[in-house]
Amino acid sequence: MTQPLYDVIVIGAGISGIGAGIRLREAGLDNFLILEKTADLGGTWRDNTYPGCACDVPSALYSYSFAQKPDWSRAFAGQAEILRYVREVAERHGVPGYIRFQQPVVKAQWQETAHEWALDTPDQRYRARAVIACSGYLHEPIMPAIPGLDQFTGTLFHSSRWQHDHDLTGQRVAVVGTGASAIQFVPQIQPKVRHLTLFQRTPQWILPKPDSTLPALAQQMLRMPLTLPALRTLLYGGFETFGIGFRNPKLLEQLQKLGQLHLRLTIKDPQLRAQLTPDYTLGCKRVLLSNNYYPALTQPNVILRATGLAAVEGNTLVGQDGSRTEVDTLILGTGFHVTEPPIAKHIFDQAGQSLAERWTDRMEAYRGTTISGLPNAFMVLGPNLGIGHNSAFIVIESQLDYIMGALRTMRTRKLTRLEVKADVQARYNRKVQQDLQGTVWNTGGCSSYYLDKNGYNSVGFPWSTLAMKRLLKTFDAENYHQQTADDLQEASA
């Protein structure tokens, strides 16, 4: 039986995929599907349920611009409340009816002879004129290659796959990694465990988190006309001002003094304070916010080992400094595949080359959204659209503006094939890399997920989000190869 041909198939039902579904419906493009690999929507906020999981962008800014929420319970919302919000928005806009759950895309390949995509899941094939990859990069956990890790005799899990049925009370626990997830869950588990050992390869810059509950009066005020949009504008402007420092690292050295003061006021032990003091410029790695991480490290049942984990022998962890620690539970706070997005292994061009193979040396796209050699395909949160200073919703909605413009162009011009020109993509990326040279990610003196294994910055966006909005506001059809059904027929004749 011939499979139906969809106008668009969206891969992933996280914040990006749900946003794409809403925009497709608004554009009158109802002949689409969203393929979701799990049994539920929500993406990052569905997967990361570790204790203390919360957003580090203010709640008022961490939402769709067309679905602002006045009644967040906190200035910085927690995981459960964010997931509830995403589900409510999806329901309100009728998106769940378009989602096919438990349909992981194992292969998506461009069919040049038909000008369409073939997408395979374990039990079905789908066909689409266009594909929007909304798979994100904070969902496939990094499992470090540590000798003996797979032979660990205790309980082992990654923070993004938290085992809630495993009681940590009275246990000897070790945490590998001290990044964004660890600084949130460590203070939550510290009071429960008998002993907690942290393996820290690189200290992080941590600023105070201006978090608090939002009383009913504040929520009522935010329901007043124009109040919430005004607050969003104020927050956006503040974060954009902060973002100037990412492009002018000397300015960040002033904010770095706040991080130093935060550390000095909280950590009195000079040896521990020295271990927690970074030797790189603030902003080079993701800037973290916490009020309770440093206090947790001062408790008598906590030891910080300023070293990586070298090996695992049964239930004994061997540090790179030679230290040996026996533990009952090992929690990996080792982050996600950012510079090597897992979806790239599943997307193939006409010749059968995967996107991961095309990106062996470096990850590149045009305006972070389209890729030469992959017609009729779009990627949300693609290469060089990472911002360290503002809400991901800004990036997502800007890209959706661009993608909707491309789909409108295809519809009005009756195009069956749309592909960014290779020279246009190359020229754009030369400019991106040129302007990244002076940013804190390239000059700050650290290794981070902004830089890939070759030291190439394939994640950071070199300009302001105002520039990003302008860049992605209008679809520039002149920079694309365009073909119609008539062209296809002539080519096959």
N, C-alpha and C positions, 0 to 999 in steps of 0.2 A: 504494500500500500504506500502511495506517495505521501511523504510527510508534508504538512502545511508549511507554506512559506510566510514567515513573519517579516514585517517591516524592520523591526529592531528586536534583538535579544540583549538583555542586560545581564551581566554576570555579577552576582552578588547582591544580597538584600540588606546591606548595612546602610549607613547614613547616605552614602553616595548613590547606591542603587535605588533606595526609596525616593531620594530627590529626583533621580532620573525618571522614575515611574510617574511621579507627580507632574513633572514638566512635559513628559510625552502625552499624558492625558490632557493637559491644558492646551497642547498644540493640536489636539484632535487626532493624534497618532495612537489609536487604540489597539492596533494590530501588533502587540508586542508581548513579550514574556520576560520575566525575571527568573533566572535560574539560581537557586540558592543551595549550597552544598549541605547545609544542616537542616534540622527540623524546625528552625525558628529564625525570625529576622533579628536584626540588631547589630550584626558585625562585631566590632571591637567591644561594644558595651554588652553584648550577649556573652562573649567568651571570657572576658576578664571580670571575674566575680570575687577576687581575692579580698580579704578583710581590709577595709579602709580605701578601697578603690574609688577614686573620685577624679573629677576634671581639674586641670590646672589653668583653665581659662574661665573667667567669670560666667556664671550661668546665663546672665542676661545676653551675653554675646555668643554663647555656645548653643545656637539654635538656628533654624531656618529663618531667613528674613521674612518670609511670608507666613510663618507660624510662630510668632513670638509668644513667649509664656510669661505672664506676670507673676505667677504664684510659685516660683521656685522656693524651696524650703530653706536653702542656704545660698550664700554668695557664690560658693563653688559647689556645684551639685555633685552628689554621689552617684555611683554606677546605677543603682536600682532606679533612681528617679530619672536619670537620663534615658535609660532603656524604656521606662514607662512612657516618657515623652515621645520617643521615636515611634513606639508602637501606636500611641494615640494619633500622632500625625499621619502615620500610614493608614490607619483605619478611617480617619476623617476624610482622606482623599481617595479612598477606595483602592488602595494599592495591593492589599493582600490577595485579592482575586486574580491578580496577574502573576503571582509568585508560584513557581513549581519548587516545592521543598525537596530536600534530599536528592538533589540533582547536581552533583559536583561535575564541572566541566573537565573532562580528562583530555579532550583534544578539540581545538577549534581551528579549522583550516580553511583558507581562502580557496574558492573554486573559480579559477580564472575563466573557464569556458562558460560558466553560468552567471558570473558576476554575483556570487552569493557566498555566504559562509555556511559551512557544515560544522555543527557542534555536537560532539558525542559525550554522553554521560554513561555511567556503567550499564544502563538498561534502555537507552533511547537515543535516537538521532534527531536533532533539530536543524532547521534551515532558516537563515535570516539574510535579508538584504544588507543589514548593518549590525555591528556589534559594539556595545559599550561595556568595557571592562571596568567594573566598580568593585574590584576585589580588595583594594586597600593594601596596606603593608604592615599592619599591626595585628596579625592573626596567626601567622605561621611561626611558632616559637623556635628560637635557636637552641638546639641541644649541643652543648659544647663537646668537642672531641677530646675528652679527658680519659686517659688510660684507666681502665677498671670501672668506669662509671656505670656501664651496663651490668656489672657484677655486684653493684652495691647491695648489701644484704638488708638494709633498712627500707624505709618508705621514701620514694623519690618522686617528685613531680615539679613541673614548671609552674610559675606563678599564674600563667594564663590558663592553666588546667588544674585549678585548685581543687584538692580533694577535701571537700567539706565534711565528709563522713569520717575523716581521720582526725582524732582528737589529739591536739598537741600538748594538752595539759600534762605537766611533769616530765616532758620529753627533753632529750638533748637534741637540739635543732641547729643545723647550719644553713646559712644562706649564701649562695654564690652570686655575686653581682650586687651593686649598690646604686642602681639607676632609679628611674622614675617609679617603677613598681615597688621596688624594695623599700624606698623611703616612706611609702604609704603603708605597706603591710607589716614592716618590722615593729613599729610602735604598737600595732594591734596584737601581735603575738607575743611580744616580749613579756608582758605580765603573766602569761599562762605557762610558759615553758620553764623547765628546770634550769637549762643553760642554753645560751644562744651565741653562736660563733658566726661572725660575718667575714667573708672573704672579699676584700676590696682591692682590685687591681689599681684603680684610679679614683681618687677622691672627686667629689662633685661640688660645684658651686650651688649652695642652697640659700635661698632668700626667705624671709618670713612670709607666711601666707596670710593675706588679709581676709581671712574667712570668718564667717559668723552665721548664725541662724537669721533668717529674715522674718521678723514678727508680722502678725496679721496686718498691722497698720501699714507697714512698708509694702506689703502685697496689695493692699487696697489703693495706695498711692500709685503704684505701678499700673493699676487698671485705668487710671485717669487718662483721658485723651492726650496723646503726644508724650506722656511721661516716659514710657518704656523706650520708644524710639530715641528720645533725647538721651536717656541713659546709655543706650547702645552706641550712639554717636560719640558720647563723651568717653566711654571705655575704648572704643575703636581708635579715637584720636590719641588717647594715652598710650595704647600699645604701639601705634604707628610711630609715635615719638620715640618710644623705647627701641623700635626697629631701626631707627637711624643709626644706632650704635652698632648694629650688626654689620653695617656697611662702612662704619667709621669706628673701628675698635678702640681708638683712644678714648672715645666718649664712654665706653663700657667700663673703663678702668675706674671711673667715678662711682658707678653702680657697684663695682666690685668691692668698694670700701664698705658698702652696706652688708655684703656677704661676709666680709672679714669681721665686722662688728657683731653680726648675728652669731658667728662662730665663737668669737671671744667672750661674749656675754653668756653663752650657753655651756661651753666646754671649758672648765677651769683647769683640767689636767693638761699641762703643757705638752706632754708626749702624745696624748690622744689628739690634742688640737693640731699638732704638727702633722700627724697621720691624716687628718681630715682636711688639710689645707692644700688646695690644688696649686699646681705650678704652671697653669695655663690661663689665658685670658677668659674671664666670664663670658659665656655665650658661645664659646668654641664647641662645647657640648651643650646639650639641651639644658636650659636653666630650670632648676627644680625649686619647688615651693613647699616648705614644711615648717610647722611650729613644734612638732613633737618627735622628729627623728633624732636630732641631737640629744635631747633629754633621755631618750630611750637608750642611747649608747653609753650613758653615764651610769646606768643601773648595774648593781653588783653581779647580776647573772649574765652579763654581756661581755664578750671579748671581740675586739676588732682586730683582724689579722690583715695588715696592709700588704697583702700578697695575693697572687692568684692561686688557684687550686691546681696542683701538679698531677696528682694521681689519687685513685681510690683503691683501697685495699680492704675488701670486706665491708666493715662499717667504720673503717678508719680513713680519715681524709688527710692527705699529705699535701701541705702547702709548698709553694715554690721556695719558701724560706726554710724548708726542712721540718716545720712544725707538724705534729701529728695530733689529730683530734678525733675521738670516738663519738659518733652521733647515732641517733635513732632515726632521724628524719632529715632529708636533704632537699631544700627548696631552691630551684634554679630561678634567679631573677635576671636571666641572661638576654632578655630582649627578643627582638624579632628580625626577620630577614627584610631589610629595608632596601639595600643596594642590589639585592638579588631577589626581586619579588617572585614568589612561587608561581604566580599565574603565567609568567613568561615561559615556563617549561611546557605549557599547555596550548600556546598559540603558535600556529604554523603558517608560513607563507605558501604560495602555490607550489614552490619547489620542494616543500617538505622540511624547510629549515625552521627550527623553533626560534621564538623571540629571544629565549635565553642564549641560544647559539649566536644570534645576531648581536647580542649584547655581551659577548665574551670579554671584550676589551673595555667597554664602557656602555652605560645605559644612556640612550639619547632618544629624544622625540622632538617634534616641532610644537612649540608653545606648550610643552608638557602633555600634549593631548593626542596628536596624530603621528604616525610613523611611516616613513617611506618604505614601500614594499609590502605594506599591509593596508590595502584599500578598504574603504567603508568601515574602518575600525577606529575606535576612540578609547582613550584611557583616562579615567578620572584619578587624580592624585598621581600623575605620571612623573617622569624624570624632571628634576630641577624645578619643582613647584613647592618644595618644602620651605616652610617659614617657621622661624623659631620664636615669633613674637606675637602671634595673633591667632584667631580662630580658624580651624580647618574649614568651617562652613563657608568662609569667604572664598577660599580656593575652590571648593566644590561647586558653589553656585556660579562663580565666574566661569568655570569650565563648562558647566551645563548651559550657560548662555551661548558659548561658542559652539558647542555640539548641536544645540537646537538650531542655531543659524546654519550649520552645515546640512542638517537634515531638511530644513526648509528649502535650502538651495537645491538639494537633490530632488525634492518633490516638485518645485516650481519649474526646474529646468529638465525634469524627467531623466535625471542622471541615474545610471545603474552602477557607475564606478567613479569613485572620488579618491584620489591619492595625492598626498603632499609631494611636491617635487623634491628630489634628493638634494639638489643644490640649494634650495630654499632652507631645508632642514639643516644642512651643513653650515650655511651662513649664519643662521639663527644661533646654533650651538657655539660657533666661534665667538659670537658676541656675548653669549651667556658666560662662557669660560673666561673671557677677557675681563668682564665686570665682576666676576667672582674672586679675582685675584686679590683684591684688597679687603675682602670680607673677613670677619672673625673666624669663619669656618676654615679658611685657607691659611690664615696667618696667626691664629690664636695659639698654636703650639700643642695641639692635642690630636689624638686619633678619635674619630667619632663615626656615627652611622652616616654622616654627610659625605664621608670619603670612602670610596670603595677600596678593594684589595690592591688596586694599582695607584692609590692616592689621588684618584680623580673625583672631583666633586660632582656627582651625578644626582644630588638630592636638593641642594640649596637653591633658592630663587634669589637672584642678585639685586632685585629692585624692590620698591615698596609694593604693598598690596593695592595701592591706588594705581600704580603702573600696571599691575597684574589685571585689574579690572578693565583698564583701557585696552590692554593687549588682547583680552579675550571677549570684549564686548561685541565685536563685529566679526563675522566670518569673512575671511579674505579669500574668496574663491579663485582669484587670479593666481594664487600661489599653489594651485592644485591642478593635476591632470583630471580632465572631466570626460566621461563617455556616456552616451545614451544607449538605449536599446537598439536603435538603428545602427550605431557604430558596432555594437556587438554582433548584430546580424551580418553586417558587411565583412567583419573579421572572420566569421565562421563560414561565409559563402565560398 
